Amino acid sequence: MGIFDLNGKTVLITGASRGIGKALSEEFLNSNAIVYGTGSKEESIEWMKGTGIEGRVADISKAGSMAPIIEEIKSKHGKLDCLINNAGIAVNIPAVAFKEEDIYKIIDTNFVGMFRTCQAYYKTHKLIGGNIINVSSVLGLVGYSLSSVYSGTKGAAIQITKSLAAEWVNNNFRLNAICPGFIDTDMNKMIKDKPQVFESVSKGIPMKRLGKPEDIAGAAIFLASDASSYMTGQIIVVDGGLSSLL
Ligand SMILES: NC(=O)c1ccc[n+]([C@@H]2O[C@H](COP(=O)([O-])OP(=O)(O)OC[C@H]3O[C@@H](n4cnc5c(N)ncnc54)[C@H](OP(=O)(O)O)[C@@H]3O)[C@@H](O)[C@H]2O)c1
């Protein structure tokens, strides 16, 4: 493996119960990393039992939920080598229909939850350094109908990444972001449930298909490994070519 080697590195992946986070946790485990994965509730992490992945429950929209897990990993393994902020929620509704509580639910999960988790990691690792991968979206880069608040939080994820990369570089922290395109997960159930919409979305992607959750793993493994050691504050887009057309 050489520079891509993750053997013995500790990685914490939020939102590892399903979709992209589940695929990442399996691929990191296959790469011999020590993997901790979170879900928002006990049932979400059931599948991890017996796999070698350490499951923990944490609702990232709640203050203080991630700090104990990061502290536990540090005290057991000496260091958390890589944090992947993947947990997130999306809704596709017209901007005019957003209720106050819906706006804050998305912001508290996708933006505040991500920021607080970065903070908790930095506080415990500022003397040893760290590596953060934030999962944003192509919708953090380009506009898309019915995704105003979600897109706003994903744009914010990119700017958190760039700002903290600049602020924490002298503490030996690297931060980079991944922007997936349309990936075949529960988040796109609305598209998958409507054959016409599914066909038109698929046709609009240069590679003519939605991504598979495991399509995101290569970029994440690269960013978690020493192969990317001179990279910080950057964005990797994994979208089958979608954003090159927009
Ligand atoms: N799918 C796409 O097309 C796409 C495209 C671009 C970016 N992304 C981003 O990729 C990430 C993963 O998306 P996905 O498609 O894999 O979504 P998904 O299948 O809907 O899974 C979402 C994950 O986030 C977790 N989560 C949600 N709210 C949480 C909370 N308050 N506390 C803790 N965990 C929470 C869920 O845990 P539970 O199972 O416990 O609810 C689940 O593990 C998200 O940040 C998403 O915005 C997805």
The ligand as an SDF file (V2000), in Angstrom:
LIG
                    3D

 48 52  0  0  0  0  0  0  0  0999 V2000
  -26.6820   10.6780   -1.3140 N   0  0  0  0  0  0  0  0  0  0  0  0
  -26.3010   11.7120   -2.0270 C   0  0  0  0  0  0  0  0  0  0  0  0
  -26.6700   11.8570   -3.1990 O   0  0  0  0  0  0  0  0  0  0  0  0
  -25.3720   12.7470   -1.4470 C   0  0  0  0  0  0  0  0  0  0  0  0
  -24.8450   13.7060   -2.3070 C   0  0  0  0  0  0  0  0  0  0  0  0
  -23.9980   14.6690   -1.8140 C   0  0  0  0  0  0  0  0  0  0  0  0
  -23.6640   14.6860   -0.4680 C   0  0  0  0  0  0  0  0  0  0  0  0
  -24.1860   13.7520    0.3530 N   0  0  0  0  0  0  0  0  0  0  0  0
  -23.8120   13.8290    1.7650 C   0  0  0  0  0  0  0  0  0  0  0  0
  -23.2430   12.6090    2.1820 O   0  0  0  0  0  0  0  0  0  0  0  0
  -23.5170   12.3770    3.5560 C   0  0  0  0  0  0  0  0  0  0  0  0
  -24.1320   10.9950    3.7170 C   0  0  0  0  0  0  0  0  0  0  0  0
  -25.3100   10.9540    2.9440 O   0  0  0  0  0  0  0  0  0  0  0  0
  -26.0710    9.6000    2.5750 P   0  0  0  0  0  0  0  0  0  0  0  0
  -26.5860    9.7520    1.2140 O   0  0  0  0  0  0  0  0  0  0  0  0
  -25.2510    8.4240    2.9250 O   0  0  0  0  0  0  0  0  0  0  0  0
  -27.3180    9.7370    3.5680 O   0  0  0  0  0  0  0  0  0  0  0  0
  -28.2430    8.6510    4.2820 P   0  0  0  0  0  0  0  0  0  0  0  0
  -28.1770    7.3570    3.5960 O   0  0  0  0  0  0  0  0  0  0  0  0
  -29.5560    9.3350    4.4440 O   0  0  0  0  0  0  0  0  0  0  0  0
  -27.5340    8.4920    5.7100 O   0  0  0  0  0  0  0  0  0  0  0  0
  -27.4420    9.6060    6.5650 C   0  0  0  0  0  0  0  0  0  0  0  0
  -26.5620    9.2510    7.7260 C   0  0  0  0  0  0  0  0  0  0  0  0
  -26.4430   10.4020    8.5830 O   0  0  0  0  0  0  0  0  0  0  0  0
  -26.8320   10.0260    9.8930 C   0  0  0  0  0  0  0  0  0  0  0  0
  -27.4660   11.1290   10.5930 N   0  0  0  0  0  0  0  0  0  0  0  0
  -28.4570   11.9400   10.1760 C   0  0  0  0  0  0  0  0  0  0  0  0
  -28.7780   12.8200   11.1390 N   0  0  0  0  0  0  0  0  0  0  0  0
  -27.9770   12.5430   12.1920 C   0  0  0  0  0  0  0  0  0  0  0  0
  -27.8220   13.0860   13.4830 C   0  0  0  0  0  0  0  0  0  0  0  0
  -28.5780   14.1110   13.9270 N   0  0  0  0  0  0  0  0  0  0  0  0
  -26.8990   12.5560   14.3120 N   0  0  0  0  0  0  0  0  0  0  0  0
  -26.1400   11.5250   13.8880 C   0  0  0  0  0  0  0  0  0  0  0  0
  -26.2250   10.9570   12.6810 N   0  0  0  0  0  0  0  0  0  0  0  0
  -27.1450   11.4650   11.8490 C   0  0  0  0  0  0  0  0  0  0  0  0
  -27.7920    8.8710    9.7100 C   0  0  0  0  0  0  0  0  0  0  0  0
  -27.8700    8.1290   10.9140 O   0  0  0  0  0  0  0  0  0  0  0  0
  -29.2400    7.3090   11.3050 P   0  0  0  0  0  0  0  0  0  0  0  0
  -29.2660    6.1030   10.4220 O   0  0  0  0  0  0  0  0  0  0  0  0
  -29.0570    6.9780   12.7350 O   0  0  0  0  0  0  0  0  0  0  0  0
  -30.3730    8.2410   11.0440 O   0  0  0  0  0  0  0  0  0  0  0  0
  -27.1150    8.1310    8.5690 C   0  0  0  0  0  0  0  0  0  0  0  0
  -26.0480    7.3560    9.0590 O   0  0  0  0  0  0  0  0  0  0  0  0
  -24.4530   13.5060    3.9860 C   0  0  0  0  0  0  0  0  0  0  0  0
  -23.7040   14.5120    4.6400 O   0  0  0  0  0  0  0  0  0  0  0  0
  -25.0070   14.0160    2.6830 C   0  0  0  0  0  0  0  0  0  0  0  0
  -25.4060   15.3680    2.7610 O   0  0  0  0  0  0  0  0  0  0  0  0
  -25.0380   12.7710   -0.0890 C   0  0  0  0  0  0  0  0  0  0  0  0
  1  2  1  0
  2  3  2  0
  2  4  1  0
  4  5  1  0
  4 48  2  0
  5  6  2  0
  6  7  1  0
  7  8  2  0
  8  9  1  0
  8 48  1  0
  9 10  1  0
  9 46  1  0
 10 11  1  0
 11 12  1  0
 11 44  1  0
 12 13  1  0
 13 14  1  0
 14 15  2  0
 14 16  1  0
 14 17  1  0
 17 18  1  0
 18 19  2  0
 18 20  1  0
 18 21  1  0
 21 22  1  0
 22 23  1  0
 23 24  1  0
 23 42  1  0
 24 25  1  0
 25 26  1  0
 25 36  1  0
 26 27  1  0
 26 35  1  0
 27 28  2  0
 28 29  1  0
 29 30  1  0
 29 35  2  0
 30 31  1  0
 30 32  2  0
 32 33  1  0
 33 34  2  0
 34 35  1  0
 36 37  1  0
 36 42  1  0
 37 38  1  0
 38 39  2  0
 38 40  1  0
 38 41  1  0
 42 43  1  0
 44 45  1  0
 44 46  1  0
 46 47  1  0
M  CHG  2   8   1  16  -1
M  END
$$$$
